[in-house]
């Protein structure tokens, strides 16, 4: 058994029981975005969170232990993603990445946006021409330091 096996079990139970990530997040007490990432094997859960997730998905004590292991981050199997939705994000970064970089550097200086001190919010935005996906990424600015 490994973390991927636990992730697969979580997804299997989610599908078979019709569980929604937002409902899981409410029970855990965290955002749907972070909770989903944790259930998909990208975050480390604490004892309290593990008990809640374990109960929801019927995980054994051994399976629950895997949720507390620091994961290998990055879940894409190929350098260029093949899933159409994920590929579009790759496309956004490919087309607008240099623009995002330039504008962040112009506003903040030489540094990066943290993906650790970070939050994300994904919402449906109603639009008469077709609903839109509204994604807000918020990361702390980390300036490069001289030494």
C-alpha positions in Angstrom: 0.0 0.0 0.0 1.1 3.6 -0.7 -0.3 7.1 -0.9 -1.5 6.6 -4.4 -3.6 3.6 -3.4 -5.3 5.7 -0.6 -6.0 8.5 -3.1 -7.5 6.0 -5.5 -9.7 4.6 -2.7 -10.9 8.1 -1.8 -11.8 8.8 -5.4 -13.6 5.5 -5.7 -15.6 6.1 -2.6 -16.4 9.7 -3.6 -17.8 8.5 -6.9 -19.7 5.5 -5.5 -21.3 7.5 -2.8 -21.8 10.7 -4.8 -19.8 12.8 -2.3 -19.1 16.5 -3.1 -15.7 18.0 -2.2 -17.4 21.1 -0.7 -19.3 18.8 1.7 -16.0 17.1 2.7 -14.4 20.5 3.2 -17.2 21.6 5.5 -16.7 18.6 7.7 -12.9 19.1 7.8 -13.3 22.8 8.4 -11.1 24.0 5.6 -11.6 25.3 2.1 -12.8 23.0 -0.7 -9.7 23.8 -2.7 -7.2 22.8 0.1 -9.3 19.8 1.2 -9.5 18.5 -2.4 -5.8 18.9 -2.8 -5.2 17.0 0.4 -7.6 14.2 -0.6 -5.8 13.9 -3.9 -2.5 13.4 -2.2 -0.9 16.9 -2.4 -1.1 18.1 1.2 -0.4 16.6 4.6 -3.3 16.3 7.1 -3.1 16.5 10.8 -4.6 13.9 13.2 -8.0 15.6 13.5 -8.3 16.1 9.8 -7.3 12.5 9.1 -10.0 11.2 11.5 -12.7 13.2 9.6 -11.4 12.1 6.2 -11.0 8.5 7.3 -14.6 8.4 8.5 -16.0 10.0 5.4 -14.2 7.6 3.0 -14.1 4.5 5.2 -10.3 4.4 5.5 -8.6 1.8 7.7 -6.1 3.0 10.4 -3.2 2.0 8.1 -4.7 3.9 5.1 -5.2 7.0 7.4 -1.5 7.0 8.3 -0.7 7.7 4.7 -2.7 11.0 4.9 -0.1 12.3 7.4 2.9 11.5 5.3 4.5 14.5 3.6 3.7 13.9 -0.1 5.8 14.2 -3.2 4.3 17.4 -4.6 3.2 17.6 -8.2 0.6 15.2 -9.6 0.9 15.5 -13.3 2.2 12.4 -15.1 3.8 14.1 -18.1 5.7 17.4 -18.6 2.9 18.7 -20.9 -0.4 17.7 -19.5 -2.8 15.8 -21.8 -6.0 16.3 -19.9 -7.9 19.1 -21.7 -8.8 21.1 -18.6 -5.3 20.9 -17.2 -3.8 21.6 -20.6 -5.7 24.9 -20.8 -4.0 26.0 -17.5 -0.7 25.0 -19.1 -1.7 27.1 -22.2 -2.6 30.1 -19.9 0.9 29.9 -18.4 2.5 29.4 -21.8 0.8 32.4 -23.3 0.5 34.7 -20.3 3.3 33.5 -18.1 5.8 36.1 -19.2 3.1 38.8 -18.8 2.3 37.7 -15.3 6.0 37.6 -14.4 6.6 41.0 -15.9 3.7 42.6 -14.1 4.5 41.0 -10.8 8.1 42.2 -11.0 7.0 45.7 -12.0 4.6 45.9 -9.0 6.7 44.0 -6.4 10.3 43.8 -7.6 12.5 40.7 -8.1 10.8 37.7 -6.4 8.2 35.1 -6.6 4.6 34.4 -5.6 4.6 31.7 -2.9 2.7 28.5 -3.5 3.2 27.6 0.2 1.8 30.8 1.8 -1.1 30.6 -0.7 -4.8 30.4 -1.1 -7.1 29.6 -4.0 -10.8 30.2 -4.6 -12.8 28.6 -7.4 -16.3 29.8 -8.1 -19.0 29.6 -10.8 -19.7 33.1 -12.2 -23.1 33.3 -13.9 -23.0 34.9 -17.4 -25.9 35.0 -20.0 -23.4 34.0 -22.7 -22.3 30.9 -20.7 -21.2 30.5 -17.1 -17.6 31.4 -16.4 -15.0 29.8 -14.1 -13.6 32.4 -11.7 -10.3 31.4 -10.2 -8.5 33.6 -7.7 -4.9 32.7 -6.7 -3.4 34.6 -3.8 0.2 34.0 -2.8 2.6 35.9 -0.5 5.3 37.8 -2.4 8.7 36.5 -1.6 11.5 38.8 -2.6 14.9 37.5 -3.5 17.4 38.5 -0.9 21.0 39.5 -1.3 23.7 37.8 0.8 
